[in-house]
């Protein structure tokens, strides 16, 4: 899963929560999917070469979720919203903490959805 956070300069921060330290940045106008795949492939290759275990991730089957973060004066916190996942929201006192909370909210949303749609 890749999380996208648009930056003020038009670029996009790309993070992979299941791959610690794997993140990259796409400049405005760049193909975000291609940049994400390249970063993930490099991260996986580096782990393999170093002999570290890495999660089983298919760089061609990346789920991408855009995370929108904005300050809410009413709530006194940064609110992170995931438009592709209805009702998936998180908050935090800083943008970084809201983004981290969004990672967990997405994981829980997807887990709940899998349970809800699993055959009986």
Residue pairs with C-beta under 8 A, 6 or more apart in sequence:
1 16
1 17
1 18
1 62
1 63
1 64
1 65
1 106
1 107
1 110
2 14
2 15
2 16
2 36
2 40
2 62
2 63
2 64
2 65
3 14
3 15
3 16
3 17
3 64
3 65
3 67
3 99
3 102
3 103
3 106
4 12
4 13
4 14
4 32
4 64
4 65
4 66
4 67
5 12
5 13
5 15
5 66
5 67
5 68
5 69
5 99
6 12
6 13
6 66
6 68
7 13
7 25
9 28
10 27
10 28
10 29
11 25
11 26
11 27
11 28
12 25
12 26
12 32
13 23
13 25
14 23
14 24
14 25
14 26
14 32
14 35
14 36
14 39
15 22
15 23
15 99
15 103
16 22
16 23
16 36
16 39
16 40
16 43
16 57
17 103
17 106
17 107
18 55
18 57
19 40
19 43
19 44
19 54
19 55
19 57
21 43
22 39
22 40
22 43
23 39
24 35
24 36
24 38
24 39
25 35
26 32
26 35
26 36
32 64
33 62
33 64
36 62
36 64
37 59
37 60
37 62
40 57
40 59
40 62
41 59
43 54
44 54
44 57
44 59
47 53
47 54
48 54
65 82
65 84
65 85
65 106
66 82
66 83
66 84
67 80
67 81
67 82
67 99
67 102
68 80
68 81
68 82
68 83
69 78
69 79
69 80
69 81
69 95
69 98
69 99
69 102
70 78
70 79
70 81
71 77
71 78
71 79
72 78
72 79
72 91
75 91
77 91
77 92
77 93
77 98
78 91
78 92
78 93
78 94
78 95
78 97
78 98
79 89
79 90
79 91
79 98
80 89
80 90
80 91
80 92
80 98
80 99
80 101
80 102
80 105
81 88
81 89
82 88
82 89
82 102
82 105
82 106
82 109
85 106
85 109
85 110
87 109
88 102
88 105
88 106
88 109
89 105
90 98
90 101
90 102
90 104
90 105
91 98
91 101
92 98
92 99
92 100
92 101
